[in-house]
Amino acid sequence: MDVDAAVFDVFGTMTDWRSGVTDALAEVGDRAGLQADWPAVADAWRRRYRPVLHRFLAGELPWRPLDELHRLMLDEVLAEHGLTALGEAERHRLVRAWHRLSPWPDAAPGLELLHETPVLTATLSNGGVGLLTRLTKQAGLRFDCILSAELATSYKPDPQVYRMAAELLQVEPQRLLMVACHPDDLEAAAGAGLRTAYIPRPLEWGPHAEPVDPPAGVDLIADDVIDLARRLAGTGTVNTPVS
């Protein structure tokens, strides 16, 4: 695949949000003397993500930074799980947990391999610029550039977010590769004219989650970021497009 740049989804594709958020919930809850099914609370928090974004895209909510949306969703989840005893400081710390996620084991070495190629790399996430900068720094993820939907004052899957990335990187959309483990992200990127690569993350929602099939028409399926880097460098196995 001949591309000039690759942009990456971050929550789920490059980082393990579920383990990080679950650990943060358990830590804060234990300090407050609370007990709960913390993985279930983390899942419930994350499941509010797409419905809230679609409310914004439908014009029902004004744009606001993702940290503020995370706080809105957190307040609802804590109320539903009987965890309202958590105060302002605890809730702030939980929102900031999304700034401190651990990377998947292949993410950092894969980016290092890509760094040795002419392909530019950048984030393309709904997380804000500050969030992504802190997250990638502490996780050891070396991107050439931090791009965020915040720069378009919108959220994925809005097509203008993907077009904004191509414009800022000064590459043609068809020479920009969107990399994600989420089919809806890739479908939206393809609709905006980008190339797409699917990386499966079977543990994103835990060990008992149902497998996620790649979207129809994806340009490339890679085992992980290392495999993706080798393919883009022309040293891996044959590309596997989906018809």
WOURLIN-V171987 format. One record per residue. N is the residue number from 1. PSI is psi in radians with two decimals (none if undefined). Layout:
# WOURLIN-V171987
n=(N & N)
psi=(PSI & PSI)
This chain:
# WOURLIN-V171987
n=(1 & 2 & 3 & 4 & 5 & 6 & 7 & 8 & 9 & 10 & 11 & 12 & 13 & 14 & 15 & 16 & 17 & 18 & 19 & 20 & 21 & 22 & 23 & 24 & 25 & 26 & 27 & 28 & 29 & 30 & 31 & 32 & 33 & 34 & 35 & 36 & 37 & 38 & 39 & 40 & 41 & 42 & 43 & 44 & 45 & 46 & 47 & 48 & 49 & 50 & 51 & 52 & 53 & 54 & 55 & 56 & 57 & 58 & 59 & 60 & 61 & 62 & 63 & 64 & 65 & 66 & 67 & 68 & 69 & 70 & 71 & 72 & 73 & 74 & 75 & 76 & 77 & 78 & 79 & 80 & 81 & 82 & 83 & 84 & 85 & 86 & 87 & 88 & 89 & 90 & 91 & 92 & 93 & 94 & 95 & 96 & 97 & 98 & 99 & 100 & 101 & 102 & 103 & 104 & 105 & 106 & 107 & 108 & 109 & 110 & 111 & 112 & 113 & 114 & 115 & 116 & 117 & 118 & 119 & 120 & 121 & 122 & 123 & 124 & 125 & 126 & 127 & 128 & 129 & 130 & 131 & 132 & 133 & 134 & 135 & 136 & 137 & 138 & 139 & 140 & 141 & 142 & 143 & 144 & 145 & 146 & 147 & 148 & 149 & 150 & 151 & 152 & 153 & 154 & 155 & 156 & 157 & 158 & 159 & 160 & 161 & 162 & 163 & 164 & 165 & 166 & 167 & 168 & 169 & 170 & 171 & 172 & 173 & 174 & 175 & 176 & 177 & 178 & 179 & 180 & 181 & 182 & 183 & 184 & 185 & 186 & 187 & 188 & 189 & 190 & 191 & 192 & 193 & 194 & 195 & 196 & 197 & 198 & 199 & 200 & 201 & 202 & 203 & 204 & 205 & 206 & 207 & 208 & 209 & 210 & 211 & 212 & 213 & 214 & 215 & 216 & 217 & 218 & 219 & 220 & 221 & 222 & 223 & 224 & 225 & 226 & 227 & 228 & 229 & 230 & 231 & 232 & 233 & 234 & 235 & 236 & 237 & 238 & 239 & 240 & 241 & 242 & 243)
psi=(2.22 & 1.75 & 2.77 & -0.45 & 2.72 & 2.29 & 2.52 & 2.32 & 2.63 & -0.92 & 1.83 & -0.81 & -0.82 & -0.38 & 2.70 & 1.51 & -0.63 & -0.82 & -0.76 & -0.77 & -0.69 & -0.79 & -0.70 & -0.74 & -0.78 & -0.72 & -0.86 & -0.73 & -0.74 & -0.73 & -0.54 & 0.02 & 0.49 & 2.60 & 2.48 & 2.94 & 1.54 & -0.67 & -0.66 & -0.65 & -0.75 & -0.76 & -0.74 & -0.67 & -0.84 & -0.60 & -0.31 & -0.21 & -1.02 & -0.75 & -0.68 & -0.73 & -0.70 & -0.52 & -0.68 & -0.83 & -0.44 & -0.02 & 0.19 & -0.37 & 2.52 & 2.72 & 2.48 & 2.73 & 2.68 & -0.60 & -0.68 & -0.65 & -0.70 & -0.69 & -0.73 & -0.82 & -0.67 & -0.79 & -0.72 & -0.76 & -0.75 & -0.68 & -0.72 & -0.50 & 0.22 & 0.61 & 0.55 & -0.14 & -0.31 & 2.23 & -2.98 & -0.78 & -0.73 & -0.71 & -0.68 & -0.75 & -0.65 & -0.71 & -0.68 & -0.21 & -0.50 & -0.19 & -0.12 & 0.55 & 2.65 & 2.54 & 2.72 & 2.62 & -0.53 & -0.21 & -0.93 & -0.86 & -0.58 & -0.72 & -0.63 & -0.68 & -0.75 & -0.52 & -0.40 & 0.00 & 2.96 & -0.14 & 2.16 & 2.57 & 2.51 & 2.72 & 2.71 & 1.55 & 2.83 & -0.17 & 2.61 & 2.92 & -0.78 & -0.79 & -0.88 & -0.64 & -0.80 & -0.75 & -0.87 & -0.57 & -0.86 & -0.46 & -0.13 & 0.54 & 1.90 & 1.71 & 2.69 & -0.39 & 2.54 & 1.99 & 2.50 & 2.59 & -0.40 & -0.57 & -0.36 & 0.07 & 0.82 & -2.93 & 2.59 & 2.47 & 0.51 & 2.18 & -0.52 & -0.39 & -0.78 & -0.70 & -0.62 & -0.73 & -0.76 & -0.73 & -0.80 & -0.59 & -0.12 & 0.84 & 2.69 & 2.49 & -0.66 & -0.11 & 0.28 & 2.25 & 2.13 & 2.20 & 2.19 & 2.84 & 0.03 & 2.01 & -0.68 & -0.58 & -0.79 & -0.66 & -0.72 & -0.70 & -0.75 & -0.67 & -0.44 & 0.04 & 0.08 & 2.78 & 2.80 & 2.55 & 2.30 & 2.26 & 2.04 & 2.45 & 1.37 & -0.34 & 0.11 & -0.77 & 0.39 & 2.96 & -0.27 & 0.21 & 2.64 & 2.52 & 2.60 & 2.16 & 2.55 & 2.70 & 2.63 & 2.41 & 0.05 & 2.49 & -0.52 & 2.41 & 2.15 & 2.62 & -0.69 & -2.98 & -0.56 & -0.81 & -0.73 & -0.80 & -0.74 & -0.65 & -0.75 & -0.47 & -0.10 & 0.33 & 0.06 & -2.85 & 3.06 & 2.43 & 2.63 & 1.37 & 2.71 & 2.23 & none)
